[in-house]
Amino acid sequence: MRDAAPLDTGGTQAVARALSLLSLVGRGGAHGMGLAQLAAASGLARPTARRLLLALSAARMVEQDRQTRRYHLGPETYLLAGFAAERHGILHHARDGMVRLARDTGDTVLLTVPQDDHSLCLDRIEGDFPVRTHALMRGDRKPAGVGAGALAILAALPETEANALLARVAPLVGDLMPGLLEDLAQARAQGHALNPGRVVAGSWGLGVAILWPDGRPAGALSIAAIENRMTPARQADLAAALHREAQAIAASLASLERNTG
């Protein structure tokens, strides 16, 4: 028997499936995702996935590239994201601080947010120092704890929750795990995370968590630089600057919650 068209069912299952596909399309990033990939990732039959994608396309929530046949987020999602940014978007609250950090340090400043068992680089602002590290770019998604910002987020979680998260991502982290555990212990002790070139040799990072009013991590600010710009003395200065901006962002988020609570 053929699948019923999602618009005919009117049920919550069709809505949930469509939203799941929309989320998957968004996570496909600039490369997009093909129908077979989306069907496999969502667990839907290809005809069902195609019908839902057609409905999302009609609503301009997704669009299909005519040449590659891959699906991408559509113009309506961009518009809705703009409406939501001021109320919910951490980037709206973090942008000015990131610009200040990049200007004052000359290095690359990154904003990372937790995303399920991974972390997502939400934005990247480069300073004027001519030698830069490109280990993490805007839109990159890494397993939890991989990178200074992701490590700062992990260190801000309750220890039992962080350990459970590490157990889930262990197959993805692989040989990085021993160093990650060492760096995690140090981050908890010092209040900021240091990635001493674990992911890419010579590319170091320093990260500080941004906290919601309840103490849970909303994201992290980090500074990435080549190794010789991460001397112990400079690390202390960078950590202080990161803490200052992270606290300002946290205060802005707290004010938002008070005004909308």
Helices and strands as residue ranges (DSSP letters): H 6-9, H 12-27, G 29-31, H 35-42, H 46-58, E 62-64, E 71-73, H 75-88, H 90-105, E 108-115, E 118-125, E 141-143, H 148-156, H 159-173, G 174-176, H 177-190, E 193-196, E 203-211, E 217-226, G 227-229, H 232-260
